[in-house]
Amino acid sequence: MRTVTGTAAALAATLAAGAAGVVAGRLASDAALKAPPGRPLPTEPRLTVHGTAAGQITLTRDLAALRPGRYGLAGDGSHAVVGPVLDSAEHGADTVVRRLERVTHGTLGTGDRAWFTPNLYVGNPGTALGLDHADVEVPGELGPLPAWFVPGARPTWIVAVHGLAATREHALNLMGPLHSRSVPVLALAHRGDVGAPPSPDGLHHFGETEWRDVDAAVRYALDHGARQVVLLGWSTGATMALRTAALSGVRERIAGLVLDSPVLSWETTLRALAAARRTPAPLLPLAVRAAQGRAGLHADRDAGTAGLYRPAVPTLIFHGPGDTVAPWRLSRRLADTHSRMVALHTVKDAPHGAMWNADPADYEETLRRFMTPLV
């Protein structure tokens, strides 16, 4: 009797542990599958504001606070723009002083918590940049998709696609430079965004379904005067761009790809985001399996998807070793394997989706040289 009882108890404990593991894996997978638009990814630390002065802001000393370049600084109900670290300022042992360029809205007071974001601008092309634009609707398979269209004289349009935890405001960083060169820009809100239809299961799919919204945007551009398009995508938006270039029925009208911090392995990215939420390492494989089961994702090694990451058009990748969400080494491998078609522009010390922020002038010049023969 004791043996039977002991076996039953051990079995019950095993089943309970297995059930707990499944629940933990499901919760860990939420870090990517339910990343809310406009909120920081778990890899982005929250920094404390220690004070502000004329043209200066003092933040908690952290690797994030020491990044080169210009960033948005977002808090709950506030947004500001910060520039580089001020070498001339007096820094504390636990603080760093950066240039405070402007406070867009709200206030940043001592003790407030905030995080860096790639978005220097909030609003729309008119309110943020003073650009004439149209609010348009792209007919998507799930319903109308809101988009901004900034017109230009060139026959080649840019279709801009934001990525994980971002919004179409991300494209505002590049609208000014592109508009100055008369390149039309269509910035898309895809499924799951505010104002766009939700995904039927309420989850992100790392581009596996969302690419169809990009395809719809390409068709919209072609129907409204574009001779061809260049797809510009960040993070999972870059993944969508790759899939669209490989799978779209009008892919012959896609002239090029610009990929910023592309997610080339959703499993690796999901692991990174789950680990950033302090998921124990033994549970990370459960998070991957949970994501596959919940969202119907294909494994990275699936032979049916292997050809999606072989660009057939000129492709420019902006990426760097500082990306802890989407590994730079995968972009390096893609560029090495397809060197005749893919160019990799390495950006040091920039976080995921923020390659422009680290050095805007260099980014824009590299983009200009790439775009010149295509427009």
C-alpha positions in Angstrom: 0.0 0.0 0.0 2.8 2.4 0.8 4.4 1.7 -2.5 1.2 2.4 -4.4 0.6 5.6 -2.3 4.2 6.8 -2.9 3.9 6.2 -6.6 0.6 8.0 -6.8 2.1 11.0 -4.9 5.1 11.1 -7.2 2.9 10.9 -10.3 0.7 13.7 -8.9 3.8 15.8 -8.2 5.1 15.2 -11.7 1.8 16.2 -13.3 1.6 19.3 -11.1 5.1 20.3 -12.0 4.4 19.7 -15.7 1.2 21.8 -15.5 3.1 24.5 -13.7 5.7 24.4 -16.4 3.1 24.8 -19.1 1.6 27.8 -17.4 5.0 29.3 -16.9 5.9 28.8 -20.5 2.7 30.4 -21.6 3.2 33.4 -19.4 6.8 33.8 -20.6 5.7 33.7 -24.2 3.5 36.7 -23.6 6.6 38.9 -23.6 6.5 38.7 -27.4 3.1 37.5 -28.3 1.3 40.2 -26.4 3.8 43.0 -26.5 1.6 46.2 -26.4 2.2 48.9 -29.0 4.0 51.9 -27.7 5.3 50.2 -24.5 8.9 49.3 -23.7 10.1 45.7 -24.4 11.3 43.9 -21.3 14.9 44.4 -22.5 14.6 48.2 -22.1 15.4 49.3 -18.5 13.4 52.0 -16.8 15.6 54.9 -15.7 15.0 57.3 -12.8 15.1 61.1 -13.5 17.4 62.7 -10.9 16.8 66.2 -12.1 16.6 68.6 -15.0 18.2 72.0 -15.7 18.4 74.3 -18.8 19.2 71.9 -21.7 20.1 69.0 -19.3 18.6 66.0 -17.8 20.2 63.7 -15.2 19.4 60.0 -15.3 20.4 56.9 -13.5 23.8 55.7 -14.7 23.1 52.6 -16.8 24.4 51.2 -20.1 21.2 52.4 -21.7 21.7 56.0 -20.4 25.2 56.0 -21.9 24.1 55.1 -25.4 25.4 57.4 -28.2 22.9 59.5 -30.2 19.4 60.9 -29.8 16.4 59.2 -28.3 12.9 59.7 -27.2 12.5 59.5 -23.4 9.0 58.3 -22.6 7.3 58.1 -19.2 3.8 57.5 -18.1 2.1 60.5 -19.7 5.3 62.3 -20.9 7.7 62.4 -23.8 10.9 64.2 -24.3 13.9 64.1 -26.6 17.4 63.7 -25.3 20.7 64.1 -27.1 24.2 62.8 -26.3 25.9 62.5 -23.0 27.3 65.9 -22.0 31.1 65.6 -21.5 31.2 69.0 -20.0 28.6 68.3 -17.3 29.4 67.1 -13.8 28.4 63.4 -13.6 27.8 61.6 -10.3 29.0 58.1 -9.4 25.4 56.8 -10.1 24.1 59.3 -12.6 24.8 60.5 -16.1 23.9 63.9 -17.7 22.5 64.1 -21.2 21.4 67.0 -23.4 17.6 67.7 -23.0 16.5 68.9 -26.4 12.8 69.4 -25.7 9.8 68.1 -23.7 7.1 67.2 -26.2 4.4 66.8 -23.7 3.9 66.2 -20.0 6.6 66.8 -17.4 9.7 64.9 -16.2 10.3 65.5 -12.5 12.8 64.2 -10.0 11.9 60.6 -9.2 10.0 60.0 -12.3 10.6 56.7 -14.2 11.2 56.7 -17.9 12.7 54.6 -20.7 14.4 55.3 -24.0 12.5 54.9 -27.2 13.5 55.2 -30.8 10.7 57.7 -31.4 11.9 61.3 -31.5 8.4 62.4 -32.6 4.9 61.7 -31.5 1.7 62.6 -33.3 1.4 62.5 -37.1 3.4 63.9 -40.0 1.6 67.2 -39.8 1.7 67.8 -36.1 5.1 66.4 -35.5 7.0 67.5 -38.7 4.8 70.0 -40.4 4.4 67.8 -43.5 1.4 67.7 -45.7 -0.1 64.2 -45.5 -3.2 62.2 -46.0 -4.8 59.8 -43.6 -5.7 56.8 -45.8 -7.2 53.4 -45.4 -5.5 50.3 -46.9 -7.9 47.5 -47.6 -6.5 44.6 -45.6 -7.8 41.0 -45.3 -9.1 41.6 -41.8 -10.5 45.1 -42.5 -9.3 48.7 -43.2 -5.7 49.5 -42.1 -5.0 53.1 -41.2 -1.9 54.6 -42.8 -0.2 58.0 -43.3 0.7 59.0 -46.8 3.3 61.7 -47.4 3.4 62.5 -51.1 6.4 63.0 -53.2 7.3 63.4 -56.9 9.3 60.1 -57.2 7.6 57.1 -58.8 9.1 54.8 -56.2 7.3 54.7 -52.9 8.6 53.7 -49.5 6.2 51.4 -47.5 7.3 51.8 -43.9 6.5 49.0 -41.4 7.1 49.2 -37.7 8.0 46.3 -35.5 7.4 44.7 -32.1 6.0 47.0 -29.4 6.2 50.0 -31.7 3.7 52.1 -33.7 3.8 53.8 -37.1 5.2 56.9 -35.3 8.5 55.1 -35.6 8.6 56.0 -39.3 8.4 59.8 -38.5 12.2 59.7 -37.8 12.9 59.2 -41.5 10.0 61.0 -43.1 11.7 64.4 -43.1 14.9 63.2 -44.9 12.8 61.1 -47.4 10.4 64.0 -48.1 13.3 66.3 -48.8 14.3 63.9 -51.6 10.7 63.8 -52.9 10.2 60.1 -52.0 6.6 59.3 -51.2 6.1 57.4 -47.9 3.2 55.2 -46.8 3.5 54.4 -43.1 1.2 51.5 -42.2 -0.6 50.5 -39.0 -1.0 46.7 -39.3 -3.2 44.2 -37.5 -3.1 44.6 -33.7 -2.3 48.3 -33.8 -4.6 51.0 -32.4 -7.3 51.7 -35.1 -6.4 48.5 -37.1 -8.3 45.2 -36.9 -7.0 42.9 -34.2 -5.4 39.6 -35.0 -8.1 36.9 -34.7 -6.4 35.3 -31.7 -5.1 38.6 -30.2 -1.5 37.6 -30.6 1.6 38.7 -32.6 2.9 36.2 -35.1 6.4 37.5 -35.8 5.3 38.5 -39.3 3.9 35.0 -40.3 0.4 36.5 -40.8 1.1 40.2 -40.5 3.0 40.2 -43.8 -0.3 40.1 -45.6 -1.1 43.6 -44.4 2.2 44.8 -45.9 1.2 43.0 -49.1 -2.0 45.0 -49.0 -0.1 48.2 -48.5 2.1 47.4 -51.6 -1.0 46.8 -53.7 -2.5 50.1 -52.4 0.7 51.9 -53.4 0.6 50.4 -56.9 -3.1 51.2 -57.3 -2.4 54.8 -56.4 0.4 55.7 -58.7 3.5 54.0 -57.5 5.6 52.4 -60.2 7.5 50.3 -57.7 8.0 50.2 -53.9 10.9 49.8 -51.4 9.9 48.1 -48.2 11.4 49.7 -45.0 10.9 47.6 -41.9 12.1 47.6 -38.3 12.3 44.5 -36.1 9.4 42.2 -37.0 8.4 44.8 -39.6 11.6 43.8 -41.3 10.5 40.2 -41.1 7.2 41.2 -42.7 9.1 42.9 -45.5 11.2 39.8 -46.2 8.1 37.7 -46.3 6.3 40.1 -48.6 9.2 40.2 -51.0 9.2 36.4 -51.1 5.5 35.6 -51.1 3.5 38.6 -52.6 1.8 38.1 -55.9 3.2 41.5 -56.9 6.7 40.9 -55.6 8.1 41.8 -59.0 7.2 45.4 -58.2 9.3 45.4 -55.0 12.5 47.1 -56.0 14.4 46.9 -52.7 14.4 46.2 -49.0 15.7 48.3 -46.0 15.8 46.2 -42.9 16.5 47.7 -39.5 17.3 45.2 -36.7 15.5 42.4 -38.5 14.1 39.5 -36.5 15.5 36.5 -38.4 14.9 33.9 -35.7 11.7 34.4 -33.8 12.7 31.6 -31.4 15.9 33.5 -30.4 14.0 36.8 -30.0 11.3 35.2 -27.9 13.9 33.6 -25.7 15.6 36.9 -25.2 12.4 38.7 -24.3 11.3 35.9 -21.9 14.7 35.9 -20.3 14.5 39.7 -19.8 11.3 39.0 -17.8 13.4 36.8 -15.6 12.1 33.6 -16.9 14.4 30.8 -15.6 16.6 29.3 -18.3 15.1 25.8 -18.0 11.7 27.3 -18.9 12.7 29.1 -22.0 12.2 26.0 -24.3 8.7 25.8 -22.8 8.1 29.4 -23.8 9.1 28.6 -27.4 6.8 25.6 -27.5 4.0 27.6 -26.0 4.4 30.3 -28.6 4.3 27.6 -31.4 1.2 26.1 -30.0 -0.7 29.3 -29.2 0.2 31.3 -32.4 0.8 28.4 -34.8 4.3 29.6 -35.6 6.6 27.6 -37.8 9.9 26.4 -36.2 13.0 28.4 -37.4 14.3 25.2 -39.0 11.1 24.5 -41.0 12.3 23.8 -44.6 9.1 25.4 -45.9 10.2 28.8 -44.6 14.0 28.6 -45.2 13.8 30.4 -48.6 12.0 33.4 -47.1 15.3 34.9 -46.0 17.0 34.9 -49.4 16.4 38.4 -50.8 16.0 38.5 -54.6 16.2 42.3 -54.7 18.9 44.8 -53.4 18.7 44.8 -49.6 20.3 47.1 -47.0 20.5 45.9 -43.4 21.2 48.3 -40.5 22.1 46.3 -37.4 24.7 46.1 -34.7 26.2 43.8 -32.0 24.5 45.9 -29.3 21.0 44.4 -30.2 20.0 42.1 -27.4 16.6 41.3 -29.0 17.5 40.2 -32.6 21.1 38.9 -32.8 23.4 40.8 -35.2 25.2 37.6 -36.1 22.2 36.4 -38.0 22.2 39.6 -40.1 26.0 39.1 -40.6 25.4 35.6 -41.8 22.6 36.7 -44.2 24.9 39.3 -45.7 27.8 36.9 -46.0 25.7 34.2 -47.6 24.1 36.6 -50.1 26.8 39.2 -50.5 25.8 40.1 -54.1 22.4 41.2 -53.0 22.7 42.1 -49.3 24.7 44.9 -47.7 25.1 45.1 -43.9 25.8 48.5 -42.3 27.0 47.8 -38.8 25.9 50.2 -36.1 27.7 50.1 -32.8 26.1 50.5 -29.4 22.6 50.9 -30.6 19.6 49.0 -29.1 17.0 47.0 -31.0 15.1 49.1 -33.6 17.2 52.2 -32.9 20.0 52.0 -35.5 19.1 55.5 -36.8 19.2 57.0 -33.3 22.8 56.1 -32.7 24.1 58.2 -35.6 21.3 59.8 -37.7 23.5 61.5 -40.2 25.4 58.4 -41.0 22.2 56.3 -41.3 20.6 58.9 -43.6 23.6 59.1 -45.9 23.8 55.3 -46.1 20.1 55.1 -46.9 20.4 57.9 -49.5 23.2 56.1 -51.4 21.2 52.9 -51.3 18.0 54.5 -52.5 19.5 56.7 -55.3 19.5 54.0 -58.0 16.1 52.7 -56.9 14.1 56.0 -57.1 
